[in-house]
Amino acid sequence: MNGMINDPGQILGNAGTTLHVTGPIKFESDERGAVVHVTVTQGGSEVTGDSDFTPSNAQHWSATICGTAKFVRDDTARCEATATVRKTDGSFEEYPEPGDPVWAREIDLW
């Protein structure tokens, strides 16, 4: 599986505590799909959450994550993601593989 993070991310609502992030994803033939685990950090604010299960025929993943920390629009944040992949044989794999860096990038929040 290969995944990335799109820029920008979106702050939902007026409270600034709910974020929507997305990214492209490509699966291998022996994979059924994945759940993407996301952490977004901006200054002292951090929120962590998961996408819904993304099936292997999807081209993008998305996650709406909620927390208590307040995020600021029109500013950058750091987004990091990993994934738990379900294989066609029913087993699971973690991505990135041990020793590889997590998917990460600076994103604009709007």
Backbone bond lengths (Angstrom), bond angles and torsions (degrees), N, CA, C in turn:
res aa  C-N    CA-C-N  psi(-1)  N-CA   C-N-CA  omega(-1)  CA-C   N-CA-C  phi
1 M - - - 1.431 - - 1.521 108.79 -
2 N 1.306 115.01 144.63 1.458 121.12 177.30 1.521 107.18 -133.02
3 G 1.319 116.35 126.75 1.453 120.45 -179.66 1.514 111.31 -133.88
4 M 1.315 114.74 159.55 1.462 121.20 178.49 1.525 108.50 -144.12
5 I 1.332 115.93 177.32 1.460 122.62 -179.49 1.519 108.46 -118.92
6 N 1.328 116.62 131.66 1.464 121.59 176.84 1.529 110.77 -81.37
7 D 1.308 115.88 153.98 1.451 123.40 171.93 1.523 105.91 -121.41
8 P 1.298 121.70 128.86 1.459 128.26 11.17 1.524 112.85 -94.72
9 G 1.340 114.87 176.43 1.454 123.13 167.81 1.514 107.82 -101.20
10 Q 1.313 116.56 165.19 1.465 120.00 -175.89 1.519 110.28 -123.74
11 I 1.330 115.68 133.96 1.458 121.98 171.04 1.522 106.64 -90.22
12 L 1.333 116.77 124.27 1.460 121.11 -179.68 1.522 110.04 -96.89
13 G 1.304 117.38 136.85 1.459 121.81 178.23 1.514 112.63 75.05
14 N 1.314 115.90 -177.76 1.463 121.63 -176.20 1.526 114.10 -94.39
15 A 1.324 118.52 -16.45 1.461 121.04 -176.08 1.528 112.48 -72.39
16 G 1.329 117.53 -24.69 1.465 120.71 179.79 1.513 114.21 78.18
17 T 1.338 117.65 15.57 1.464 120.68 -176.40 1.526 113.81 -109.22
18 T 1.329 117.34 -2.33 1.466 121.38 179.87 1.528 108.91 -120.86
19 L 1.326 115.80 127.64 1.457 121.58 -177.73 1.524 110.08 -120.37
20 H 1.327 115.28 149.33 1.464 121.59 173.92 1.525 107.33 -122.67
21 V 1.342 115.87 120.79 1.465 121.14 178.87 1.519 108.71 -127.77
22 T 1.332 116.00 151.67 1.461 121.91 -176.15 1.522 109.77 -141.71
23 G 1.315 115.09 172.09 1.449 119.83 174.00 1.508 111.62 -174.33
24 P 1.331 116.02 158.35 1.469 119.69 175.59 1.526 110.36 -72.55
25 I 1.315 115.42 153.98 1.464 120.30 179.61 1.530 108.21 -147.73
26 K 1.318 115.70 143.99 1.462 120.82 178.25 1.522 107.82 -136.50
27 F 1.308 115.36 129.81 1.462 120.97 -176.75 1.524 111.59 -104.17
28 E 1.331 114.18 156.88 1.461 121.56 172.90 1.530 108.29 -88.40
29 S 1.309 117.19 164.11 1.464 121.60 -173.69 1.535 113.33 -65.19
30 D 1.323 118.35 -20.92 1.469 120.63 -179.59 1.528 112.61 -97.75
31 E 1.345 117.11 20.41 1.458 121.51 -178.70 1.529 110.56 -119.72
32 R 1.346 115.99 135.49 1.460 121.75 179.28 1.522 112.82 -88.33
33 G 1.318 116.83 -28.18 1.452 120.89 -177.73 1.512 110.28 159.37
34 A 1.346 116.17 -171.39 1.458 119.72 -174.93 1.525 111.68 -156.21
35 V 1.322 114.78 159.37 1.453 123.61 166.29 1.523 106.09 -111.12
36 V 1.329 116.61 126.78 1.467 122.00 -179.54 1.524 108.07 -96.22
37 H 1.335 116.19 130.77 1.470 123.84 179.50 1.528 107.29 -102.62
38 V 1.335 117.16 122.76 1.462 122.56 -170.55 1.526 111.01 -121.77
39 T 1.339 115.60 138.57 1.466 122.14 170.49 1.516 108.02 -128.14
40 V 1.340 116.14 128.18 1.456 121.84 176.81 1.528 107.87 -118.54
41 T 1.339 115.85 130.50 1.457 122.15 -178.90 1.519 109.58 -126.62
42 Q 1.333 115.61 133.70 1.461 121.78 176.42 1.531 106.68 -141.53
43 G 1.337 116.08 110.26 1.463 118.99 -174.67 1.520 109.51 58.60
44 G 1.331 117.70 -126.26 1.463 121.91 178.08 1.509 114.08 -89.69
45 S 1.331 118.19 2.44 1.465 121.55 -179.30 1.520 109.93 -94.09
46 E 1.335 115.62 136.92 1.463 120.44 177.69 1.515 109.19 -145.28
47 V 1.323 115.78 139.78 1.459 121.86 175.18 1.525 108.10 -137.38
48 T 1.329 115.19 142.07 1.461 121.97 -179.63 1.520 108.61 -129.65
49 G 1.322 116.32 141.10 1.456 120.32 177.08 1.511 111.13 -168.31
50 D 1.317 115.19 -179.02 1.463 121.98 -175.32 1.522 111.18 -121.82
51 S 1.325 115.02 151.02 1.462 120.65 169.37 1.520 108.38 -75.30
52 D 1.320 116.26 166.26 1.460 120.00 165.40 1.529 106.60 -68.99
53 F 1.326 116.76 169.68 1.466 120.31 175.14 1.521 108.52 -61.42
54 T 1.323 116.40 127.57 1.458 122.77 178.92 1.527 108.00 -104.33
55 P 1.338 119.08 113.33 1.465 120.63 -177.44 1.527 111.66 -70.62
56 S 1.313 115.30 159.13 1.468 120.81 -174.23 1.524 113.91 -66.55
57 N 1.326 118.85 -15.16 1.464 119.62 177.58 1.535 111.88 -88.84
58 A 1.328 117.61 -1.12 1.472 121.40 178.26 1.523 110.12 -80.08
59 Q 1.314 115.77 152.46 1.456 121.00 177.00 1.521 112.30 -104.69
60 H 1.348 116.85 -11.98 1.460 121.38 -179.45 1.527 110.17 -140.08
61 W 1.318 116.90 151.04 1.458 122.64 170.22 1.531 106.91 -109.68
62 S 1.325 116.65 159.13 1.461 120.46 174.33 1.520 108.74 -148.69
63 A 1.317 114.87 148.68 1.465 121.11 179.09 1.522 109.06 -139.87
64 T 1.313 115.71 131.29 1.461 122.04 170.04 1.519 105.46 -107.71
65 I 1.326 115.84 115.01 1.457 120.87 -173.76 1.521 110.18 -119.97
66 C 1.329 115.22 138.56 1.462 121.82 -175.50 1.519 110.02 -122.07
67 G 1.310 115.19 146.61 1.450 120.93 176.73 1.517 109.66 -153.87
68 T 1.321 115.60 -165.35 1.460 120.33 178.56 1.522 111.34 -104.90
69 A 1.326 117.09 -16.39 1.469 120.95 -179.94 1.526 109.62 -72.51
70 K 1.321 116.16 145.11 1.471 121.40 -179.27 1.518 109.68 -98.07
71 F 1.337 115.96 131.80 1.453 123.03 177.81 1.526 109.47 -107.31
72 V 1.327 115.82 153.76 1.459 122.64 -174.72 1.530 109.74 -108.75
73 R 1.327 116.17 131.58 1.466 121.40 177.07 1.528 110.46 -70.93
74 D 1.316 114.46 158.40 1.472 121.94 177.63 1.527 111.94 58.33
75 D 1.313 115.85 38.12 1.460 121.87 176.67 1.527 106.94 -142.83
76 T 1.324 116.36 166.09 1.461 119.78 -178.80 1.527 110.47 -92.65
77 A 1.314 114.38 159.99 1.458 122.67 175.96 1.524 107.54 -146.46
78 R 1.318 115.98 158.95 1.468 120.59 175.63 1.518 107.98 -98.43
79 C 1.326 115.60 129.45 1.457 121.90 178.49 1.523 108.41 -116.91
80 E 1.320 115.98 129.74 1.467 122.29 176.22 1.516 108.49 -126.41
81 A 1.331 116.02 145.24 1.464 119.97 -178.71 1.515 111.50 -144.61
82 T 1.309 114.73 146.77 1.453 124.15 170.03 1.534 106.42 -131.95
83 A 1.316 117.64 176.34 1.466 119.16 -179.67 1.522 110.62 -147.40
84 T 1.315 114.50 148.79 1.456 122.13 169.00 1.521 106.49 -107.18
85 V 1.324 116.06 117.55 1.465 122.36 -174.45 1.525 109.55 -103.45
86 R 1.326 114.95 131.64 1.463 119.97 173.53 1.516 108.48 -93.77
87 K 1.329 115.26 124.94 1.462 121.73 -179.70 1.537 109.74 -85.34
88 T 1.328 116.51 163.19 1.467 120.72 -179.57 1.526 112.15 -66.30
89 D 1.338 118.24 -21.51 1.465 120.94 177.75 1.534 112.07 -86.62
90 G 1.339 117.52 3.31 1.462 121.70 178.35 1.513 114.50 93.60
91 S 1.307 118.13 -9.88 1.460 120.75 178.62 1.531 110.25 -80.07
92 F 1.334 116.22 172.20 1.459 122.36 -178.93 1.516 110.40 -125.39
93 E 1.331 115.93 148.94 1.461 122.92 173.82 1.517 108.73 -132.61
94 E 1.326 115.29 147.60 1.453 120.84 176.00 1.527 109.08 -98.71
95 Y 1.322 116.06 137.60 1.460 122.39 175.81 1.507 108.66 -124.26
96 P 1.296 119.47 142.07 1.458 123.68 -1.05 1.524 110.67 -68.74
97 E 1.312 115.13 164.86 1.454 120.49 179.66 1.525 109.63 -68.93
98 P 1.338 117.94 156.49 1.467 120.51 -179.23 1.529 112.05 -50.96
99 G 1.318 114.96 132.68 1.459 120.93 -179.94 1.521 114.16 93.18
100 D 1.340 117.48 -16.57 1.462 121.21 177.64 1.528 109.33 -91.58
101 P 1.334 117.82 150.13 1.465 119.89 -179.91 1.531 111.52 -73.13
102 V 1.342 115.84 152.65 1.465 120.45 174.27 1.520 108.55 -66.99
103 W 1.335 117.20 159.72 1.457 120.26 171.43 1.516 105.60 -68.91
104 A 1.294 117.96 130.47 1.463 120.41 -178.38 1.510 110.43 -152.76
105 R 1.345 115.51 146.51 1.456 120.31 173.59 1.531 108.47 -167.17
106 E 1.311 113.26 158.67 1.463 120.26 171.90 1.528 106.71 -81.48
107 I 1.327 116.67 133.49 1.454 120.37 177.65 1.526 109.32 -126.18
108 D 1.308 115.89 153.61 1.460 121.45 171.10 1.510 107.61 -86.33
109 L 1.332 116.67 141.13 1.453 121.12 174.15 1.513 109.18 -106.69
110 W 1.293 118.17 132.30 1.446 122.27 177.24 1.506 109.76 -137.79
